[in-house]
């Protein structure tokens, strides 16, 4: 079954940049995502529904391409953590920005995941992607055999290799930079999420105070009471506007810079995993070279062959990794720039609308004087 799925195809039958996760449906405890992609032939669209298991199935098939030279040098597009209906506080913390706004940011993250795979020169050739995007039957129930990435992901005991001195200054520098950026990006994402959650709390508080002010409204013909009640009603409208403004500010933060920081953080981790895979292969190569040097004559030929295979694999990985890193830096800068520009544009528009609204409230209060 796996061998059939791993057959490659020259191109996808859909436009990579037009793959959309358009909707999420809740069925009990299961979230189902509707994926729409335009056919290259121009004759229509594919509409498929997929669960998280299907996304994991796709990811595992991409990881299983051990026969593709240099595959371990690929920075695999990061799949978000699994979303859950009525998720626990622990799961929501893990999801961060992706757990907000009725799963819209989460759908965007899944959409980006598939688009990045479809646009990748190596990964797009895997037949599993075509099946995932076009087959009416959900593929995620099929069992996927363990592969080299499963084994490497369990290599906690090998974390000592992470600090292993590199033989290539380019990769040593990249590893050092990645270590710093991974920590900084994670911290920035967490702090910005704290800002958004605080804005949401402020919005709720403004809404409660707006409603509470109506309790101060009294009926009767007493001029003082009428004036006080009128002021309470107007003040309630002001706080309701503050609630709407703070809600918009929080939504803007989530859907622009929040989503951008989340993607940046997950991609830094993906690059870190790739660099670690390469370091593990470097350690294997150095071991193979030492074994070949120390081998007795009867085993010398076999050990030399093992060394030659390890050198070839390592060279392939390094070649792919250097291309991936160069592309990664260009893409991440573009993505962050886009997120920052959108953030500024959205917040400027919201601020202008809010200023106009408050000007109207001010004029209303002046008219009451």
C-alpha positions, -999 to 999 in steps of 0.1 A, spaced: 0 0 0 28 24 10 47 17 -22 17 25 -43 11 58 -26 48 68 -28 47 69 -66 56 103 -79 37 124 -104 52 153 -124 27 179 -113 -4 182 -92 -38 184 -109 -46 215 -89 -32 250 -85 -9 250 -54 -17 286 -44 -55 282 -47 -59 255 -22 -83 267 5 -96 254 38 -129 271 36 -149 258 65 -147 237 97 -176 215 108 -182 202 144 -195 167 146 -196 157 182 -159 158 193 -146 157 158 -136 187 137 -139 182 99 -123 207 75 -136 214 40 -108 218 14 -114 234 -20 -88 234 -48 -91 245 -84 -83 221 -111 -54 229 -134 -76 220 -163 -99 249 -155 -129 225 -155 -139 231 -119 -129 224 -83 -122 195 -60 -142 196 -27 -130 172 0 -136 169 37 -107 160 59 -101 154 97 -69 159 115 -61 122 111 -60 128 73 -35 157 77 -14 134 99 -16 107 72 -3 131 46 25 143 69 36 107 76 37 98 39 59 128 33 82 116 61 83 81 47 101 90 15 134 74 26 143 65 -10 143 102 -20 180 115 -19 185 142 7 150 140 21 163 145 56 176 180 45 140 192 38 125 217 62 90 201 63 61 225 65 49 223 102 15 207 109 -3 226 138 -11 207 170 -44 188 170 -74 210 177 -102 197 199 -138 206 205 -141 219 241 -104 217 244 -87 217 278 -66 247 290 -34 227 283 -45 221 246 -55 257 242 -22 269 255 -4 246 231 -25 259 202 -21 296 212 -34 319 185 -48 290 165 -73 282 192 -90 316 190 -117 332 168 -138 302 162 -110 282 146 -105 306 117 -67 310 124 -65 273 127 -81 268 93 -56 293 79 -27 274 94 -39 241 79 -44 259 45 -8 272 47 5 237 56 -10 222 25 -1 251 2 35 249 13 37 212 6 20 217 -29 45 245 -37 76 224 -26 97 211 -55 103 177 -37 72 172 -15 47 181 -42 57 150 -62 44 126 -35 13 108 -47 -2 111 -12 -8 148 -18 -28 143 -49 -49 117 -30 -53 140 -1 -66 169 -22 -87 150 -47 -99 117 -34 -135 116 -21 -126 90 5 -108 101 37 -73 85 36 -65 90 73 -78 57 86 -50 38 68 -21 27 90 12 42 81 43 22 89 70 37 111 98 55 93 131 71 99 115 103 111 95 85 137 127 70 150 145 103 150 116 120 168 122 96 196 159 104 198 157 123 231 185 102 244 206 115 215 201 151 224 238 153 232 243 153 194 225 187 193 257 203 207 280 182 185 306 205 168 299 209 131 325 203 104 308 230 82 309 266 94 278 274 74 257 249 93 273 256 126 264 293 122 229 284 111 224 261 141 236 289 164 212 314 148 183 290 149 188 283 186 186 320 194 157 328 170 136 298 181 137 310 217 131 347 208 102 339 184 85 316 210 88 343 237 75 370 213 45 348 203 36 340 240 39 377 250 18 389 221 -8 362 229 -9 376 265 -17 410 250 -46 396 229 -61 377 259 -59 409 280 -76 429 252 -104 403 251 -109 406 289 -111 444 286 -137 440 259 -158 417 281 -154 441 310 -166 471 289 -196 451 278 -205 442 313 -202 478 325 -222 490 295 -250 467 305 -247 476 342 -252 513 334 -287 506 322 -296 495 357 -291 531 368 -318 543 345 -349 555 364 -384 563 352 -402 594 364 -406 631 357 -379 644 380 -356 665 358 -325 655 377 -333 618 374 -341 622 337 -308 639 331 -289 613 351 -307 584 333 -299 601 299 -263 604 308 -262 567 319 -276 556 286 -251 577 266 -223 565 288 -235 529 282 -232 535 244 -197 548 249 -186 517 267 -203 495 242 -183 513 215 -151 507 236 -161 470 237 -165 468 200 -132 486 194 -112 464 217 -128 433 202 -117 445 167 -82 453 179 -79 418 194 -92 402 162 -68 422 141 -39 412 163 -49 375 160 -55 374 123 -24 393 112 7 394 135 -5 367 158 -9 341 130 24 354 115 43 349 147 28 315 153 38 303 118 73 318 123 77 300 156 66 266 142 88 270 111 118 278 133 112 245 151 109 227 118 143 241 107 157 231 141 144 195 135 160 194 101 194 206 114 192 180 142 186 153 116 216 164 97 237 165 128 227 129 136 237 119 101 270 137 106 277 117 138 269 85 119 293 95 92 321 102 116 315 69 133 316 51 100 349 68 91 364 58 124 352 22 120 367 21 85 400 33 98 401 8 127 387 -22 107 406 -53 104 416 -65 69 388 -90 68 362 -63 74 379 -34 57 361 -36 24 327 -38 41 334 -9 64 347 12 35 314 6 17 294 16 47 315 48 49 310 55 12 272 51 15 271 74 46 292 100 28 268 100 -2 238 103 20 253 131 40 263 150 9 228 147 -5 213 160 28 237 189 29 229 199 -7 192 199 -1 195 215 33 215 245 19 188 251 -7 161 248 19 177 272 43 182 298 16 146 295 5 134 294 41 151 327 50 135 344 20 101 331 27 101 338 64 111 374 59 84 378 33 58 362 56 67 383 86 68 415 65 33 407 51 20 400 86 34 433 100 20 454 71 -14 438 74 -13 444 112 -5 481 107 -31 486 80 -59 468 100 -51 487 132 -49 520 115 -83 515 99 -98 503 133 -82 533 150 -97 557 125 -132 542 128 -129 543 166 -118 580 165 -148 588 144 -171 569 167 -158 587 198 -161 621 181 -198 613 176 -202 604 213 -184 636 223 -207 657 202 -237 639 217 -224 647 253 -218 683 244 -254 685 231 -266 673 265 -249 701 283 
